[in-house]
Amino acid sequence: MTEYFIQEQHLGLVTRTIVKDVDGKSLYLLVGSWGTKGDVLSLYAMNGELVASIKQVSLIFGSRFELYKGFEKVGVLQKLLNLNADFYYIQHLNWTVIGDIRNHYYSIFQRNHKIMDMNKTTLFSGDYFCLNVANDENAPLCICIAAVLDYWLYNRKKKKNRKPLNDLRIC
């Protein structure tokens, strides 16, 4: 199981995000933007090769995101339930994401096999998200999924903080 680290404040933002290993070596660069249909977040190896991307494809009835490994579409991520635990499903890969998204503690499974788990950790250089990925081949997709889940969490918080328009007056 390999650990990947992403600085806590950078995952779901519209910024360039570096993904590092436990030794602090830069492995991937995550770039792009979110918010409207068609927006894409792309993950590049440090040699410039596109390794994965995730594209927002729907805003009606909740957001859906298409996952790409290189340039090949491999799955569609959508939210299914939000009861005591968040539950997401990735079609075509048959992956499920379950856990406490609000606290950044969740796992990705394919049937009974754990693909990844995520939690928070503190290193000497700050607070990080730690992704423990069972197979390095799945790391790029797992990083993209983590970015989407952080984006959904960020938007959920933003919607709760909006003030109602009760004082709107028409002259």
C-alpha positions in Angstrom: 0.0 0.0 0.0 1.5 3.4 -1.1 0.8 6.7 0.6 0.1 9.8 -1.4 0.0 13.3 0.3 -1.9 16.4 -0.7 -1.8 19.6 1.3 -5.1 20.0 3.0 -6.1 23.4 1.7 -5.3 22.6 -1.9 -7.4 19.6 -2.9 -10.7 21.0 -4.1 -9.6 24.5 -5.0 -9.1 25.9 -8.5 -5.3 25.9 -8.2 -2.3 23.8 -9.0 -2.0 21.0 -6.5 1.1 18.9 -6.1 0.7 15.2 -5.0 3.7 13.9 -3.1 5.0 10.7 -1.6 6.0 10.1 2.0 9.5 11.4 1.3 8.2 14.7 -0.1 9.0 13.9 -3.7 6.5 15.4 -6.2 4.7 12.7 -8.1 1.7 14.4 -9.8 0.3 17.8 -10.7 -3.4 18.4 -10.5 -4.8 21.3 -12.5 -8.2 22.6 -13.7 -11.4 24.1 -12.5 -14.8 23.2 -11.2 -18.3 24.8 -11.1 -19.9 24.5 -14.5 -20.8 21.6 -16.9 -17.8 20.6 -18.9 -15.1 21.7 -16.4 -12.2 19.3 -16.2 -9.6 18.5 -13.6 -6.5 16.9 -15.0 -3.7 14.9 -13.3 -0.3 14.9 -14.9 2.8 12.9 -14.0 5.8 15.2 -13.3 7.1 14.4 -16.8 4.1 16.1 -18.3 2.1 13.0 -19.3 -1.6 13.1 -18.7 -2.4 10.1 -16.5 -6.0 10.8 -15.4 -8.8 13.4 -15.6 -12.3 13.9 -14.3 -15.0 15.9 -16.2 -18.1 17.4 -14.8 -21.0 16.3 -17.1 -24.2 17.1 -15.3 -25.7 19.7 -13.0 -29.3 18.6 -13.2 -30.4 16.2 -10.4 -26.9 16.4 -8.8 -23.5 16.4 -10.4 -22.0 13.5 -12.3 -18.4 13.2 -13.2 -16.7 11.1 -16.0 -13.4 9.5 -15.0 -10.6 9.1 -17.6 -7.4 7.1 -17.4 -5.2 8.9 -19.9 -7.7 9.6 -22.7 -9.9 6.6 -22.2 -13.2 7.0 -20.3 -13.3 4.4 -17.5 -16.1 5.3 -15.2 -18.8 7.7 -14.0 -18.9 9.0 -10.5 -22.3 9.9 -8.9 -23.6 10.4 -5.4 -26.3 7.9 -4.3 -27.0 8.3 -0.6 -26.4 10.6 2.2 -27.8 9.1 5.4 -25.4 8.3 8.3 -22.6 7.9 5.8 -21.9 9.2 2.4 -22.2 6.7 -0.4 -20.9 7.1 -4.0 -20.8 4.7 -6.9 -18.4 4.6 -9.9 -20.1 2.9 -12.8 -18.0 0.7 -15.1 -15.3 0.3 -12.5 -17.8 -1.1 -9.9 -16.2 0.9 -7.2 -18.1 2.2 -4.2 -17.0 5.1 -1.9 -18.2 5.1 1.6 -17.3 6.9 4.7 -17.4 10.3 6.4 -16.7 12.7 3.6 -17.1 15.8 5.9 -14.1 14.7 8.0 -12.1 13.3 5.0 -12.2 9.7 6.3 -13.5 7.3 3.7 -12.6 4.2 1.6 -13.0 3.0 -1.9 -13.9 -0.6 -2.5 -14.4 -3.0 -5.4 -16.7 -5.6 -3.9 -14.8 -6.6 -0.7 -11.4 -5.5 -2.0 -10.1 -2.1 -0.6 -8.8 0.1 -3.4 -8.0 3.2 -1.2 -8.6 4.8 2.1 -8.2 8.5 3.0 -7.6 10.3 6.2 -6.0 13.5 7.5 -2.5 13.6 8.9 -0.1 16.3 10.1 3.5 16.3 8.9 6.3 18.7 9.8 5.3 20.9 6.8 1.6 21.2 7.6 -1.8 19.4 7.4 -2.3 16.9 4.6 -4.7 14.4 3.2 -3.2 11.0 3.1 -4.4 8.6 0.4 -3.4 4.9 1.0 -3.7 3.2 -2.3 -3.4 -0.6 -2.5 -2.3 -0.7 -6.2 -0.2 2.2 -7.6 -1.9 1.7 -11.0 -5.2 3.0 -9.4 -3.6 6.0 -7.7 -4.4 8.6 -10.5 -8.1 7.7 -10.5 -8.2 7.7 -6.7 -6.6 11.2 -6.6 -9.2 12.5 -9.0 -12.1 10.9 -7.0 -10.7 12.5 -3.8 -10.6 15.9 -5.6 -14.3 15.6 -6.6 -15.4 14.5 -3.1 -13.5 17.5 -1.6 -15.2 19.8 -4.2 -18.7 18.4 -3.2 -17.9 19.0 0.4 -16.7 22.5 -0.3 -19.9 23.4 -2.2 -22.0 21.8 0.5 -20.4 24.1 3.1 -20.7 27.1 0.8 -24.5 26.5 0.3 -25.0 26.3 4.1 -23.3 29.6 4.6 -25.4 31.5 2.0 -27.7 34.1 3.4 -31.4 34.1 2.3 -32.7 36.8 0.1 -35.5 37.8 2.4 -34.8 41.5 2.2 -35.1 41.7 -1.6 -37.4 44.6 -2.4 -38.6 45.5 -5.9 -39.1 49.2 -6.5 
